[in-house]
Amino acid sequence: MSVKAGERGIIPNWIKENDWSAESRILWANTIMATSPRDWSCNIETLKHPDPELWALWCLITSDTKEEALESWWNFCDENS
C-alpha cells in the first residue's frame, strides 16, 4: 500500500473502506506504517516537502468523522498536487 496525494473527488481506500471506529482508524494507521518503506524512527521535523503518508496518519488521528478526514485530505491534495 502506498499513500499518494491525489486530487479532489478521488477517495483513498484508507478513508473509503474505513468505518471510522477507533479500532478501524488504528488498523489503517498500522497498515500505512507497516507497508511504508520509510524509517519511522527518523525525526519527521527534518522533512521539508509535503508527505502524503504523514498527512494520512494526521487525518486518521485527528479527524472525528470520515467526512472531516476527507475534506482535510482533499485540502492537502489541492495544496500539493
LODOLO-140007 format. One line per field, with one value per residue: x, y, z of N, C-alpha, C in turn; residue number from 1. Coordinates in Angstrom, 3 decimals. Each point is the difference from the previous one (the first is absolute). Layout:
residues N
npx [X	...]
npy [Y	...]
npz [Z	...]
capx [X	...]
capy [Y	...]
capz [Z	...]
cpx [X	...]
cpy [Y	...]
cpz [Z	...]
resi [NUM	...]
end
This chain:
residues 81
npx [0.854	-0.299	0.349	-0.804	0.464	-1.291	-1.232	-0.593	-0.804	1.298	-0.730	1.041	0.528	0.994	-0.711	-0.040	0.983	0.019	-0.451	1.193	-0.127	0.225	-0.583	-0.912	-0.069	0.108	-0.884	-0.672	0.168	-0.280	-0.990	-0.286	0.188	-0.709	-0.743	0.324	0.758	-0.634	0.969	-0.970	1.215	0.031	0.657	-1.322	0.511	0.847	-1.210	0.396	-0.607	-1.083	-0.552	-0.484	1.023	0.797	-0.433	0.105	1.158	0.326	-0.517	0.633	0.990	-0.089	-0.424	-1.051	-0.087	-0.557	-1.083	0.301	0.302	-1.083	-0.645	0.548	-0.273	-1.199	-0.050	0.505	-0.843	-0.967	0.581	-0.010	-0.927]
npy [-1.181	0.917	1.031	0.469	1.230	0.049	-0.036	1.143	-0.777	-0.224	-1.031	0.227	-1.211	0.670	0.723	-0.401	-0.830	1.151	-0.728	0.440	-1.256	0.100	-1.174	0.412	1.126	-0.721	-0.862	1.041	0.643	-1.132	-0.154	1.279	-0.083	-1.123	0.559	1.006	0.398	0.995	0.651	-0.523	-0.485	0.462	1.102	-0.020	0.708	-0.942	-0.518	0.340	-1.155	0.222	-0.622	-0.656	-0.806	1.022	0.570	-1.185	-0.183	1.223	-0.269	-1.164	0.726	1.038	-0.707	0.638	0.418	-0.920	0.746	0.179	-1.290	-0.261	0.916	-0.458	-1.239	0.361	0.673	-1.091	-0.771	0.891	0.018	-1.311	0.284]
npz [0.000	-0.870	0.702	-0.937	-0.152	0.043	-0.377	0.148	0.701	0.201	0.419	0.815	-0.189	0.562	-0.834	-1.269	0.286	0.593	1.036	0.210	0.362	1.287	0.047	-0.837	0.649	1.112	-0.476	-0.492	1.147	0.628	-0.857	0.121	1.304	0.076	-0.933	0.772	-1.021	0.564	0.565	0.721	0.241	-1.267	0.150	0.088	0.995	-0.403	-0.176	-1.200	-0.281	-0.706	1.002	-1.050	0.291	0.277	-1.120	-0.593	0.626	-0.368	-1.185	0.021	0.470	-0.809	-1.025	0.473	-1.256	-0.757	0.107	1.282	0.077	-0.699	0.664	1.114	-0.422	-0.430	1.142	0.609	-0.675	0.293	1.191	-0.217	-0.869]
capx [-0.854	0.709	-0.891	0.427	-0.937	-0.805	-0.712	-1.346	-0.928	0.512	-0.010	0.959	-0.594	0.077	-1.203	-1.196	-0.235	0.144	-1.280	0.413	0.056	1.364	0.735	0.275	0.978	1.290	0.419	0.455	1.274	0.978	0.239	0.800	1.358	0.642	0.296	0.831	1.431	0.727	0.450	-0.850	0.731	0.695	-0.649	-0.814	0.121	1.007	-0.591	-0.282	-0.932	-1.284	0.118	-1.343	-0.156	-0.172	-1.286	-1.025	0.006	-0.569	-1.454	-0.530	0.118	-0.647	-1.350	-1.035	-0.931	0.523	-0.186	1.025	1.269	-0.009	0.193	1.391	0.835	-0.120	0.712	1.413	0.216	-0.118	1.185	1.255	-0.027]
capy [1.181	1.274	1.153	1.066	1.109	-0.106	1.232	0.084	-0.910	-1.363	-0.373	-1.075	-1.156	0.091	0.726	-0.647	-1.317	0.154	0.356	1.122	-0.355	0.115	-1.207	0.057	1.066	-0.520	-1.019	0.668	0.659	-1.088	-0.472	1.018	-0.011	-1.302	-0.241	1.088	-0.305	1.012	-0.270	0.853	0.462	1.246	1.231	0.493	1.450	0.325	-0.063	1.349	-0.099	-0.595	-1.445	-0.581	-0.994	0.703	0.686	-1.031	-0.330	1.177	-0.062	-1.121	0.274	1.230	0.227	-0.715	-0.649	-0.316	1.192	0.954	-0.518	0.152	1.415	0.303	-0.653	0.718	1.271	-0.340	-0.304	1.246	0.813	-0.683	-0.754]
capz [0.000	0.035	0.134	-0.893	-0.129	-1.210	-0.309	0.562	-0.653	0.132	1.412	0.230	0.668	1.459	0.427	-0.557	0.587	1.439	0.626	0.848	1.416	0.520	-0.379	-1.429	-0.230	0.446	-0.973	-1.218	0.317	0.074	-1.361	-0.690	0.534	-0.205	-1.413	-0.496	-0.004	0.761	1.362	0.839	1.176	-0.304	0.445	-1.114	-0.112	-1.001	-1.335	-0.519	-1.113	0.390	0.151	0.040	1.069	1.276	-0.017	0.186	1.428	0.680	-0.200	0.779	1.434	0.472	-0.539	0.754	-0.926	-1.323	-0.827	0.419	-0.520	-1.444	-0.306	0.332	-1.004	-1.267	0.138	-0.169	-1.425	-0.757	0.255	-0.323	-1.266]
cpx [0.891	-1.029	0.577	-1.059	-0.725	-0.626	-1.397	-0.942	0.447	0.110	0.983	-0.629	0.066	-1.114	-1.242	-0.335	0.042	-1.362	0.164	-0.171	1.455	0.849	0.394	1.052	1.398	0.520	0.523	1.316	1.118	0.351	0.880	1.447	0.729	0.392	0.865	1.473	0.814	0.421	-0.747	0.719	0.744	-0.820	-0.784	0.067	1.035	-0.558	-0.400	-1.004	-1.305	0.102	-1.381	-0.197	-0.218	-1.355	-1.147	-0.076	-0.613	-1.527	-0.618	-0.024	-0.883	-1.423	-1.017	-0.979	0.706	-0.080	1.063	1.368	0.086	0.233	1.438	0.955	-0.058	0.686	1.511	0.316	-0.052	1.282	1.279	-0.041	0.419]
cpy [1.232	1.118	1.108	1.089	-0.136	1.335	-0.070	-0.881	-1.446	-0.321	-1.149	-1.140	0.081	0.886	-0.766	-1.306	0.003	0.379	1.132	-0.275	0.133	-1.196	0.035	1.054	-0.470	-1.052	0.638	0.725	-1.041	-0.502	0.975	-0.052	-1.311	-0.237	1.089	-0.418	0.950	-0.513	0.962	0.496	1.304	1.190	0.596	1.511	0.402	-0.052	1.396	-0.014	-0.617	-1.522	-0.624	-1.033	0.664	0.700	-0.986	-0.399	1.137	-0.018	-1.119	0.308	1.160	0.216	-0.857	-0.740	-0.263	1.231	1.051	-0.421	0.215	1.451	0.428	-0.595	0.743	1.364	-0.212	-0.231	1.266	0.831	-0.623	-0.809	0.872]
cpz [0.000	0.054	-0.866	-0.009	-1.326	-0.337	0.594	-0.809	0.066	1.488	0.217	0.802	1.518	0.573	-0.434	0.722	1.521	0.590	1.014	1.497	0.446	-0.439	-1.481	-0.310	0.399	-0.986	-1.282	0.234	0.052	-1.403	-0.774	0.471	-0.305	-1.451	-0.621	0.011	0.887	1.371	0.914	1.246	-0.254	0.486	-1.162	-0.154	-1.047	-1.417	-0.456	-1.136	0.494	0.013	0.136	1.107	1.357	0.065	0.188	1.473	0.821	-0.096	0.840	1.490	0.436	-0.479	0.738	-0.898	-1.323	-0.908	0.308	-0.545	-1.501	-0.407	0.282	-1.033	-1.330	0.060	-0.168	-1.473	-0.850	0.124	-0.545	-1.281	-1.155]
resi [1	2	3	4	5	6	7	8	9	10	11	12	13	14	15	16	17	18	19	20	21	22	23	24	25	26	27	28	29	30	31	32	33	34	35	36	37	38	39	40	41	42	43	44	45	46	47	48	49	50	51	52	53	54	55	56	57	58	59	60	61	62	63	64	65	66	67	68	69	70	71	72	73	74	75	76	77	78	79	80	81]
end
